[in-house]
């Protein structure tokens, strides 16, 4: 089974510590493929037993099998990079994002969209486009969805939410301060929080009730860092069309 498909099938079983291990391993895949379990545990200030449990949660027999799958994934990426030295091909990120869609978690989100009294979408910067479009889609089918990309409005809205409401917070980094602050406020008021972030451990996914992930690589061109938000839009579109089928 493909490495990212395996993650998608089992990501709902991962806790905060597991997500930190996953994030480190993906960001350092070539290095980790040659490390011992004790070395990974030492770097992450955890125990070898915790790393092994993490591997088993993803469906691997242990750290050795996890490393083998990770090494194969790294090899696939290196082969692609040889022929793409001068191109920025984000299509592979889109493909991995589709592989990361966990149907069981999507079902939970669909049920929340259907049953919650109010749906708020929090986003800032370039992620606003996906959040705004998702809100408009839901409004078309008479769901009470609203998108706030202004920090003042987000915080005002967050303070008024309760247990009958749903917040979907979008942030590639998972560290966008405006979104994290509003999400924390909504969560403290009892609202259910769904995060959509880049794969790995981050502040937003750590506080959310349900996590959905995309794969978005950071590209650098003349010292300018660029990350695509197309993956956010694709995931939101998928949720919307799945909802149409679901209802």
C-alpha positions in Angstrom: 0.0 0.0 0.0 1.2 3.5 -0.8 2.9 5.3 2.1 0.4 8.2 2.1 -2.6 6.0 1.6 -1.6 4.1 4.8 -1.3 7.4 6.7 -4.8 8.5 5.5 -6.3 5.2 6.7 -4.9 5.5 10.1 -4.3 9.2 10.8 -7.4 9.4 13.1 -5.6 7.1 15.6 -2.6 9.5 16.0 -2.3 11.7 19.1 -0.2 14.9 19.4 3.0 13.0 20.1 2.4 10.7 17.1 1.9 13.7 14.8 5.2 15.2 15.9 6.9 11.9 15.1 5.2 11.8 11.7 6.0 15.4 10.9 9.7 14.9 11.7 9.9 11.7 9.7 8.3 13.2 6.6 10.4 16.4 6.7 13.6 14.3 7.3 12.7 11.2 5.3 16.1 10.4 3.8 17.8 10.9 7.1 15.3 8.9 9.1 15.5 5.9 6.7 19.1 5.4 8.0 18.4 6.0 11.7 17.7 3.5 14.5 14.6 3.8 16.5 16.6 4.9 19.6 18.1 7.8 17.6 14.6 9.0 16.4 13.3 8.7 20.0 16.3 10.7 21.3 15.8 13.5 18.7 12.1 13.8 19.6 12.6 13.5 23.4 10.4 10.4 23.5 10.9 6.7 24.1 11.7 4.0 21.5 8.5 2.2 22.6 6.4 5.3 21.7 8.0 5.4 18.2 7.2 1.7 17.7 3.6 2.2 18.9 3.3 5.1 16.4 4.5 2.8 13.6 1.9 0.2 14.6 -0.9 2.7 14.6 -0.1 3.4 11.0 -0.4 -0.4 10.2 3.3 -1.2 10.1 4.7 -4.2 12.0 7.4 -2.0 13.6 10.0 0.7 12.9 11.9 -1.4 10.3 8.9 -1.7 8.1 8.0 2.0 8.5 11.5 2.9 7.5 11.4 0.7 4.5 8.2 2.4 3.3 9.6 5.8 4.1 12.8 5.1 2.1 10.7 3.9 -0.9 8.7 7.1 -0.8 12.0 9.2 -0.6 13.3 7.2 -3.6 10.2 8.0 -5.6 10.6 11.7 -4.8 14.3 11.7 -5.7 13.6 10.1 -9.1 11.0 12.8 -9.8 13.3 15.6 -8.8 16.0 14.4 -11.2 13.7 15.1 -14.2 12.2 18.2 -12.6 15.3 20.2 -11.5 14.1 23.3 -13.2 10.4 23.0 -12.7 8.0 23.6 -9.8 5.7 20.7 -10.1 3.0 20.9 -7.4 0.9 18.2 -9.1 2.5 15.6 -6.9 1.3 17.5 -3.8 -2.2 17.4 -5.2 -1.9 13.7 -5.8 -0.7 13.1 -2.2 -3.5 15.3 -0.9 -6.1 13.1 -2.5 -4.3 10.1 -1.0 -4.5 11.7 2.4 -8.3 11.9 2.4 -9.6 9.6 5.2 -13.2 8.6 4.4 -14.1 7.8 8.0 -13.1 11.3 9.1 -14.9 12.8 6.1 -18.1 11.0 7.2 -17.7 12.7 10.6 -17.3 16.1 9.0 -20.3 15.6 6.8 -22.5 14.7 9.8 -21.3 17.8 11.6 -22.1 20.0 8.5 -25.5 18.5 8.4 -26.4 18.7 12.1 -24.7 21.8 13.5 -26.8 25.0 13.8 -24.1 27.3 12.4 -20.9 26.7 10.4 -18.1 29.2 10.6 -15.0 29.1 8.4 -11.8 30.8 9.7 -8.9 31.6 7.3 -6.4 34.3 6.6 -4.1 35.3 3.7 -4.1 33.1 0.6 -6.3 30.5 2.4 -9.2 32.9 2.3 -10.1 31.9 -1.3 -10.7 28.2 -0.4 -12.7 29.2 2.8 -14.8 31.8 1.0 -15.6 29.4 -1.8 -16.5 26.6 0.6 -18.9 28.9 2.5 -20.6 30.0 -0.7 -21.0 26.4 -1.8 -22.7 25.5 1.5 -24.9 28.6 1.4 -26.2 27.4 -2.1 -27.6 24.3 -0.5 -29.1 26.3 2.4 -26.5 25.4 5.0 -25.8 28.3 7.5 -22.2 28.8 6.6 -20.2 32.0 7.0 -16.6 32.9 6.3 -14.7 35.5 8.3 -11.2 36.5 7.1 -11.0 39.6 9.2 -9.4 39.1 12.7 -12.0 41.4 14.5 -15.0 39.6 12.9 -13.5 36.2 13.5 -13.0 36.9 17.2 -16.4 38.5 17.6 -18.0 35.4 15.9 -15.9 33.0 18.0 -17.1 34.5 21.2 -20.7 34.0 20.2 -20.4 30.3 19.3 -21.5 27.4 21.4 -22.0 23.6 21.5 -24.4 23.6 18.5 -21.9 25.3 16.2 -19.0 24.1 14.0 -15.8 25.9 13.1 -13.7 24.8 10.1 -10.3 26.5 10.3 -8.0 26.5 7.3 -4.2 27.2 7.6 -1.5 25.5 5.6 1.1 26.1 8.4 -1.4 25.6 11.2 0.4 28.5 12.9 -1.5 31.5 11.5 -1.9 33.5 14.7 -5.3 35.1 13.8 -6.9 31.8 12.9 -5.4 30.0 15.9 -6.6 32.6 18.3 -10.1 32.6 16.9 -10.2 28.8 16.8 -9.1 28.6 20.5 -11.8 31.0 21.5 -14.5 29.1 19.6 -13.2 25.8 21.2 -13.4 27.3 24.7 -17.0 28.3 24.0 -17.8 24.6 23.2 -17.9 24.7 19.4 -16.6 21.7 17.5 -13.4 22.5 15.7 -12.2 20.9 12.5 -8.7 21.9 11.2 -7.4 21.7 7.7 -3.6 22.1 7.7 -0.5 20.8 6.1 0.5 17.2 7.1 2.2 17.1 10.5 2.1 18.5 14.0 1.1 22.2 14.4 -0.8 24.4 16.9 -4.1 24.4 15.0 -4.3 20.6 14.5 -3.2 20.0 18.1 -6.3 21.9 19.5 -8.8 20.7 16.9 -11.4 18.0 17.5 -11.0 16.6 14.0 -8.0 17.0 11.7 -7.8 16.9 7.9 -4.5 17.3 6.1 -3.2 18.4 2.8 0.3 18.1 1.3 1.8 21.5 0.3 5.5 21.8 -0.3 7.3 25.1 0.3 9.0 26.3 -2.9 11.6 29.0 -2.9 12.2 31.3 -5.9 14.8 34.1 -5.5 14.4 34.0 -1.7 10.6 34.2 -2.0 8.8 31.3 -0.4 5.6 30.1 -2.1 3.1 27.5 -1.1 0.1 26.4 -3.1 -3.4 26.7 -1.6 -5.0 24.7 -4.4 -4.9 21.6 -2.2 -7.2 23.4 0.4 -9.7 24.2 -2.4 -9.6 20.6 -3.7 -10.3 19.1 -0.2 -13.1 21.6 0.5 -14.6 20.8 -3.0 -14.4 17.1 -2.2 -16.2 17.6 1.1 -18.9 19.6 -0.6 -19.6 17.1 -3.4 -19.5 14.2 -0.9 -22.1 16.1 1.1 -24.3 16.3 -1.9 -24.1 12.5 -2.3 -24.5 12.0 1.4 -27.7 13.9 1.9 
